[in-house]
Amino acid sequence: MPEGDFPNPVFIGSVRNPVALFRKSRNVLKYYFYQYYTPHCHQWSLITSTMPSPNHLERDGWPHDVGIIALEVYFPSQYVSQSALEQFDGVSTGKYTIGLGQTNMGFCTDREDINSLSLTVVQRLLERNNVDYKDIGRLEVGTETIIDKSKSVKTCLMQLFEDSGNSNIEGIDTTNACYGGTAALFNAFNWVESSSWDGRYALVVTGDIAVYASGSARPTGGAGAIAMLVGPNAPIVLERGLRGTHMQHAYDFYKPDMASEYPVVDGKLSIQCYLGALDKCYSYYKDKWRAKNKDSQTFSLSDTDAIVFHSPYCKLVQKSLARLFMNDFLSDPSPDYQHKYPGLEAFRDVKLCDTYFDRDVEKAFMAASKGSFEAKTKPSLLLATNVGNMYTPSLYGGLVSFLASRPIEGLVKKRVLLFSYGSGLASSMYSLRITSDRAPGSALERLVTSLEDLQARLESREQVEPRVFEKTMKLREETHHLAPYNPVGSIEGLFPCTWYITAIDEKHRRQYERKPAISPTDGRQLKATESKFPTQDKSTDSNVQQAAI
């Protein structure tokens, strides 16, 4: 068939010749032949997949609508009640539940570590969305839970890809406290939008086990992992050019003792650093907004539909929303004291740097911003208040919670403002925009459907007594980095399809197995998403049950 008879939807630069096109991109050529040769020459059968993967897109410009295509969340199957923990610890009623804003806290036994959490969430995402292992071209992990000073979590995850034969996967671990997941996500976005992109998806994993020594900080722990599939034509799109970042040297929270899971924390400095970074990032984000929207007014909270924060504890999130409200107030050249800022006249001349611990300022702006908090931020706290601080997944647990809080018609075209913070310190503020396409079978519909079981999964967890939680924490402390070691925690209560540790040998090599999809003891089954991510014929054995590192 002569070249002139071809339709022209796919080009790489100005290349139109199929042979040259093949040399440029085998994946693009496969799509080209499937779409246009097949109707005329049925002997062509280069692909058997109907996956609308990103490899067929035009490559002579920016890939369109790069963002998050799918999300998967994992949290431990057991938790302790914060109110019960208050009684057990002998503290005043409400210290954890009201003072911190926490309800429950998830935790891991000695059967789970950062590798097992990541194995679980990655395999669940790929299976539930029918994504072929061969279609992953970048895999990056953001975590601060370090179990090896050299070997990365990402290399552990490569076991899942062995049967597919796909070892051509870029990316590695990224670490800086709770910010590593955001750095990994930015790297994934940047890869898809760069000349390095080969047409496949990026996969980002954020995961941590947050534990503290016995004392006032212990109730701010948590554990979990979130995986995000990144590519073009996404239902949740990164707003390009709208990102503010603040980096600074500080010893607010750090982990210098490699023999311990516990951090060193300067509580007061940590709060000051968090709020100071929030001010800086919001200011930089506003600068980017002005540069991009030259004819519009200065950005304010009224320009976004949801505000999601990294959540060390939920009360700090509410204070942070109030602080952004105060930023808007102080930068407003003509504040409306009658409707928008009633009763705030006395605070017109305050300086941000003087207000970190000013209770009068804090109280006034929390009251003034309560409506905004209830509408735009509180819906994002479902996982934070019921699982706790997951560290790197914390911010993205907020995004998951927001998405799960509304019906699909309440999500279309919404802008989500996100603030990411990691002690030490690294921070960024950026925004995502949700697509307008909510048709049945659309990417947004698939994503929202995949999160419909979130509340049910939270409710299916086992509540344990504080003494059991305390005993578990003691066991983790005593066996941290112990080798050889055979874990003693029960696997019966684990969720179906959870990876867990079976043994650690004398050389610290860890072995894992995966719990079957159906638990023989309670009949629970992993809910599969009715996804339409078509896949190529897989050589992958999705029921791999054992892996060794």
C-alpha positions in Angstrom: 0.0 0.0 0.0 1.5 3.4 -1.0 2.4 5.9 1.7 -0.3 8.3 0.5 -3.0 5.8 1.4 -2.2 5.8 5.1 -4.1 7.8 7.6 -1.9 10.3 9.5 -2.6 10.1 13.2 0.8 9.1 14.5 4.2 10.6 13.7 7.5 10.8 15.4 8.8 14.2 14.5 8.2 14.4 10.7 8.8 10.7 10.1 6.1 9.0 8.0 8.0 6.1 6.4 7.0 2.9 8.3 10.6 1.5 8.3 12.0 4.7 9.7 9.1 4.8 12.1 10.0 1.3 13.3 13.6 2.4 13.9 12.2 5.4 16.0 9.7 3.4 18.0 8.7 -0.2 17.8 5.7 0.4 20.1 4.3 3.2 18.0 4.7 1.1 14.8 2.8 -1.8 16.5 -0.1 0.5 17.1 0.1 2.0 13.6 -0.1 -1.4 11.9 -2.9 -2.6 14.2 -5.1 0.4 13.6 -4.5 0.9 9.9 -3.0 -2.2 8.2 -5.3 -4.8 9.8 -8.6 -3.6 8.2 -7.0 -4.0 4.7 -4.4 -6.8 5.2 -5.7 -9.3 7.8 -2.4 -11.2 7.8 -0.9 -8.3 10.0 -1.2 -9.3 13.7 1.7 -7.5 15.4 -0.2 -6.9 18.6 -2.9 -8.8 20.4 -3.6 -6.2 23.0 -6.3 -3.5 23.0 -4.6 -1.5 25.8 -4.8 2.2 25.0 -1.2 2.5 26.3 0.7 5.7 25.9 3.1 4.3 23.3 0.8 5.3 20.4 0.8 9.0 21.0 2.3 11.7 19.0 5.9 12.3 19.9 6.5 15.6 18.2 5.4 17.6 21.2 4.4 17.3 24.8 2.5 14.1 25.6 -1.1 15.2 26.4 -2.5 15.3 29.9 0.3 13.6 31.8 -0.8 12.6 35.3 -2.1 9.8 37.5 -4.0 7.1 35.7 -4.5 4.6 38.5 -4.1 4.4 42.3 -3.8 1.6 44.7 -3.5 1.8 48.5 -2.4 -0.7 51.1 -2.6 -0.4 54.9 -2.1 -3.1 57.6 -4.9 -5.3 58.6 -4.8 -4.4 62.2 -5.1 -1.2 64.1 -5.2 0.2 67.7 -7.9 2.7 68.8 -6.4 6.1 69.8 -9.1 6.5 72.5 -8.1 3.1 74.0 -4.5 4.1 73.7 -5.2 7.3 75.7 -6.5 5.1 78.6 -3.7 2.6 78.3 -1.0 5.4 78.3 -2.7 7.2 81.3 -3.1 10.5 79.5 -6.0 12.8 79.6 -9.1 11.9 77.5 -8.9 13.6 74.1 -5.1 14.1 74.0 -4.8 11.9 71.0 -8.3 12.0 69.6 -8.9 15.7 69.9 -5.4 17.2 70.4 -3.9 15.3 67.5 -7.2 14.7 65.6 -6.5 10.9 65.3 -9.0 8.1 65.6 -7.1 4.9 64.9 -3.5 3.9 64.1 -2.5 1.1 61.7 0.7 -0.8 62.5 2.7 -3.8 61.2 3.9 -6.9 63.0 7.3 -8.4 62.4 5.8 -10.1 59.3 5.8 -6.9 57.2 8.6 -4.6 56.1 9.0 -1.9 53.4 9.7 -4.6 50.8 6.5 -6.5 51.6 4.4 -3.4 51.7 5.7 -2.4 48.3 5.4 -5.8 46.7 1.8 -5.9 47.9 0.7 -2.5 46.6 2.5 -2.9 43.2 1.1 -6.3 42.4 -2.4 -5.3 43.5 -2.3 -2.2 41.2 -1.2 -4.1 38.2 -3.6 -7.0 38.7 -6.6 -4.9 39.6 -6.1 -2.7 36.5 -5.0 -5.5 34.1 -1.7 -3.7 33.4 0.9 -5.8 31.6 4.2 -6.0 33.4 5.9 -5.3 30.0 4.2 -1.9 29.8 6.1 -0.5 32.8 9.1 1.5 31.7 10.0 3.3 34.9 9.5 2.3 38.5 10.6 4.5 41.4 10.1 4.1 45.1 9.9 6.9 47.6 10.5 5.8 51.2 12.4 6.6 54.3 12.1 3.1 55.8 15.6 1.8 55.2 16.4 -1.8 55.8 19.5 -1.9 53.6 22.0 0.9 53.1 22.9 -0.3 49.6 20.2 -2.5 48.1 17.1 -0.6 47.0 13.4 -1.5 47.5 13.0 -1.0 43.7 15.4 -3.9 43.0 13.3 -6.1 45.3 10.2 -5.2 43.3 11.9 -6.4 40.1 11.1 -9.9 41.2 7.5 -9.3 40.1 8.7 -8.5 36.6 11.0 -11.6 36.0 8.4 -13.9 34.4 7.4 -11.1 31.9 11.1 -10.8 30.9 10.9 -7.0 31.4 14.1 -5.8 33.1 14.3 -2.6 31.0 12.8 -0.4 33.7 14.4 2.9 34.8 14.2 4.5 38.3 15.4 3.7 41.8 14.7 4.7 45.4 14.4 8.3 46.5 14.8 9.3 50.1 14.2 12.4 52.2 11.8 11.8 55.1 8.2 12.1 54.0 9.1 13.9 50.7 10.6 11.0 48.9 7.3 9.9 47.4 6.7 13.3 45.9 10.2 13.5 44.4 9.6 10.0 42.9 6.3 11.2 41.4 7.9 14.4 40.0 10.6 12.2 38.4 7.9 10.0 36.8 6.1 13.1 35.4 9.3 14.5 34.1 10.3 11.2 32.5 7.0 10.9 30.6 7.4 14.5 29.4 11.1 14.1 28.4 13.1 12.7 25.4 13.8 9.7 27.6 10.2 8.5 27.5 9.8 5.2 25.5 6.0 5.2 25.4 5.4 3.0 28.5 3.9 3.8 31.8 5.8 5.0 34.9 5.0 3.4 38.3 5.5 5.3 41.5 5.5 3.6 44.9 5.3 5.4 48.2 5.6 3.4 51.4 6.7 3.5 55.0 6.4 2.1 58.4 6.2 5.0 60.9 7.1 4.0 64.5 8.2 5.9 67.5 9.7 5.1 70.8 7.3 4.8 73.7 6.1 8.3 74.7 4.2 11.3 73.4 5.2 10.8 69.7 4.1 7.2 69.5 0.4 8.0 68.7 1.6 9.8 65.5 2.7 6.6 63.9 1.2 4.6 61.1 2.0 2.4 58.1 1.0 1.9 54.5 1.9 2.1 50.8 0.4 3.7 47.8 1.2 3.0 44.1 0.4 5.4 41.3 0.4 4.6 37.5 1.6 7.6 35.6 1.3 8.4 31.9 -0.5 10.5 29.3 -4.3 10.9 28.8 -4.7 10.6 32.6 -7.9 11.4 34.5 -5.8 13.3 37.1 -3.6 15.7 35.2 -0.5 17.5 36.5 -0.9 21.3 36.0 2.4 22.1 34.2 4.3 25.1 35.4 2.4 25.4 38.7 4.9 24.2 41.3 6.6 25.9 44.2 9.5 24.2 46.1 11.3 25.2 49.3 14.5 23.4 50.5 16.3 24.1 53.7 18.8 22.6 56.1 17.2 21.7 59.5 17.5 19.1 62.2 13.8 18.9 62.9 13.3 15.2 62.4 16.1 12.7 61.4 17.2 9.1 61.8 21.0 9.0 62.6 20.9 5.7 64.4 20.9 2.9 61.8 20.4 0.3 64.5 16.9 1.7 65.3 13.7 2.4 63.6 13.0 5.4 65.8 13.7 9.0 64.7 15.2 11.9 66.7 12.5 14.6 66.8 12.6 18.2 67.8 8.8 18.7 68.0 8.6 22.4 68.2 11.2 23.0 65.5 9.4 20.4 63.3 6.1 22.4 63.5 7.9 25.6 62.8 9.8 24.1 59.8 6.5 22.6 58.4 4.6 25.9 58.7 7.5 28.0 57.4 7.9 25.7 54.4 4.1 25.9 53.8 4.4 29.7 53.6 7.3 29.6 51.2 5.8 27.0 48.9 2.4 28.9 48.8 4.2 32.1 47.9 6.3 30.4 45.2 3.1 28.7 43.8 1.4 32.1 43.6 4.3 33.5 41.7 4.1 30.7 39.2 0.3 31.3 38.9 0.8 34.9 38.2 3.5 34.2 35.5 1.2 31.6 33.8 -2.1 33.6 34.1 -0.9 37.1 33.5 -4.4 38.5 33.1 -5.9 36.9 36.2 -5.9 38.0 39.8 -3.5 36.6 42.4 -4.2 32.9 43.3 -6.2 32.3 46.5 -7.9 29.4 48.1 -11.1 30.2 46.2 -9.3 29.1 43.0 -9.0 25.5 44.1 -11.6 22.9 45.0 -9.6 20.8 47.4 -6.5 21.3 49.4 -4.5 18.2 50.5 -1.6 18.3 52.9 1.1 15.9 54.2 -0.5 14.8 57.5 1.8 14.2 60.4 -1.4 14.4 62.4 -4.8 15.7 61.5 -4.9 18.7 63.8 -1.8 20.1 62.1 -3.6 19.8 58.7 -6.5 22.0 60.0 -3.9 24.5 61.3 -2.2 24.5 57.9 -5.4 25.3 56.0 -5.9 28.2 58.4 -2.4 29.4 57.7 -3.0 29.5 54.0 -6.2 31.4 54.7 -4.0 33.9 56.7 -1.6 34.1 53.8 -4.5 35.1 51.5 -5.6 37.7 54.1 -2.2 39.3 54.5 -1.6 39.5 50.7 -5.1 40.8 49.9 -4.8 44.6 49.1 -8.4 45.2 50.0 -9.6 42.6 52.5 -13.4 42.2 52.8 -13.9 42.4 56.5 -17.6 42.1 56.2 -17.9 38.8 54.5 -14.6 37.0 53.8 -12.5 38.1 56.8 -14.9 39.2 59.6 -13.3 39.9 62.9 -9.7 39.7 61.6 -8.9 43.5 61.5 -6.6 43.2 64.5 -4.3 40.8 62.7 -3.8 42.9 59.6 -0.2 43.8 60.4 1.1 40.5 61.8 4.2 39.0 60.3 4.1 35.3 59.3 7.4 34.5 60.9 6.0 35.7 64.3 2.9 33.6 64.3 4.1 30.0 64.3 3.1 29.5 68.0 0.7 32.5 68.5 -2.4 30.9 69.9 -4.6 34.0 69.4 -3.7 34.1 65.7 -4.1 30.4 65.3 -7.5 30.3 67.0 -8.8 33.3 65.0 -7.8 32.0 61.6 -8.9 28.4 62.3 -12.4 29.8 63.2 -12.4 32.0 60.1 -11.4 29.2 57.7 -13.6 26.5 59.2 -15.9 26.5 56.3 -13.1 26.1 53.8 -11.6 23.3 55.9 -14.9 21.4 56.1 -15.4 21.7 52.3 -12.0 21.5 50.9 -9.7 19.6 53.3 -11.5 17.5 55.8 -12.7 15.0 53.1 -9.0 14.2 52.5 -8.4 13.0 56.1 -10.2 9.6 56.0 -7.0 7.6 55.8 -4.9 10.0 57.9 -7.3 9.7 60.9 -7.9 6.0 60.6 -4.5 4.7 59.6 -2.2 7.5 60.9 0.9 9.1 59.4 2.1 6.8 56.7 5.1 9.1 56.0 5.7 9.2 52.2 2.2 7.9 51.3 0.6 10.4 53.7 -0.1 13.1 51.1 -1.3 10.6 48.6 -3.5 9.0 51.1 -5.2 12.4 51.3 -5.6 12.4 47.6 -7.1 8.9 47.7 -9.5 10.0 50.5 -10.7 13.0 48.6 -11.3 11.0 45.5 -13.3 8.4 47.5 -15.3 11.1 49.3 -17.3 12.2 46.3 -19.4 10.7 43.5 -17.8 11.0 40.1 -19.9 13.9 39.0 -18.5 15.8 42.0 -14.9 15.3 40.8 -15.0 16.4 37.2 -12.9 19.5 36.4 -11.8 20.0 40.0 -8.5 21.4 40.9 -6.6 19.8 43.8 -3.8 21.8 45.5 -1.2 19.6 47.3 1.5 20.4 49.9 4.2 17.9 50.4 6.7 18.1 53.2 9.7 16.0 54.4 11.8 16.9 57.4 15.4 17.9 57.0 13.8 19.7 54.9 12.2 19.4 51.5 8.8 20.7 50.4 6.7 21.4 47.4 3.3 22.7 46.5 1.7 21.8 43.2 -1.7 21.2 41.7 -3.6 18.5 39.8 -6.7 18.9 37.6 -9.3 16.2 37.2 -10.6 15.5 33.7 -14.1 16.3 32.5 -14.6 12.9 31.0 -16.7 10.8 33.3 -18.4 8.6 30.7 -18.8 4.9 31.5 -15.5 3.1 30.9 -13.5 6.4 31.0 -10.2 6.5 32.8 -11.8 8.6 35.6 -14.7 6.1 36.0 -12.2 3.2 36.3 -10.1 5.1 38.9 -13.1 6.1 41.0 -14.5 2.6 40.8 -11.2 1.1 42.1 -11.6 3.1 45.3 -15.2 2.2 46.1 -14.1 -0.4 48.6 -11.9 1.9 50.6 -14.3 2.3 53.5 -15.1 -1.4 53.6 -11.4 -2.3 53.7 -10.9 0.1 56.6 -13.9 -1.5 58.5 -12.6 -5.0 57.8 -9.4 -4.5 59.8 -9.0 -6.1 63.2 -8.9 -3.8 66.2 -6.3 -5.0 68.8 -5.9 -4.0 72.4 -3.2 -1.5 73.3 -1.3 -4.1 75.2 -1.0 -6.2 72.0 0.1 -3.1 70.1 2.7 -2.4 72.8 4.0 -5.9 72.7 4.3 -5.8 68.9 6.3 -2.6 69.1 8.6 -4.1 71.6 9.1 -7.2 69.4 10.0 -5.0 66.4 12.4 -3.0 68.5 14.2 -6.1 69.8 14.4 -7.8 66.4 15.2 -4.8 64.2 18.0 -5.9 61.8 18.3 -9.2 63.6 19.8 -12.0 61.5 19.1 -14.8 61.3 15.5 -14.4 62.3 12.2 -16.2 61.7 9.2 -13.9 62.2 6.7 -15.0 64.8 3.7 -12.8 63.9 0.5 -14.5 62.7 -0.3 -14.5 59.0 -3.9 -15.5 59.5 -5.2 -11.9 59.9 -3.3 -10.5 56.9 -5.5 -9.2 54.0 -5.7 -11.6 51.0 -2.8 -11.1 48.5 -0.5 -9.6 51.1 3.2 -10.3 50.8 4.9 -11.1 54.1 8.3 -12.1 55.5 8.9 -15.9 56.0 12.6 -15.8 57.0 15.7 -13.7 57.2 18.9 -15.7 56.9 22.3 -15.2 58.5 23.4 -12.9 55.6 20.3 -10.7 56.1 18.7 -12.0 52.9 14.9 -11.8 53.2 12.4 -14.3 51.9 8.8 -13.5 51.2 5.6 -15.3 50.3 2.2 -14.0 49.3 -1.0 -14.9 51.0 -3.6 -16.5 48.7 -6.4 -14.4 47.2 -9.0 -16.1 49.3 -8.4 -16.6 53.0 -9.3 -20.1 54.2 -10.2 -18.8 57.7 -12.5 -15.9 57.0 -13.4 -16.1 53.3 -12.3 -12.6 52.5 -11.4 -12.0 48.9 -9.5 -9.3 47.1 -12.0 -7.2 45.2 -10.9 -6.8 41.5 -11.6 -3.6 39.7 -13.7 -4.0 36.6 -11.0 -2.3 34.7 -10.6 -1.9 30.9 -6.9 -1.5 30.8 -6.3 -4.2 28.1 -3.1 -6.1 28.2 -0.9 -8.0 25.9 -0.6 -11.8 26.2 1.2 -12.1 29.5 4.0 -14.5 30.1 3.7 -13.2 33.7 2.5 -15.6 36.3 0.4 -13.2 38.4 0.0 -15.8 41.1 3.7 -15.9 42.0 3.7 -16.9 45.7 7.3 -16.8 46.8 10.3 -14.5 46.3 13.7 -14.3 47.9 16.1 -11.4 48.2 
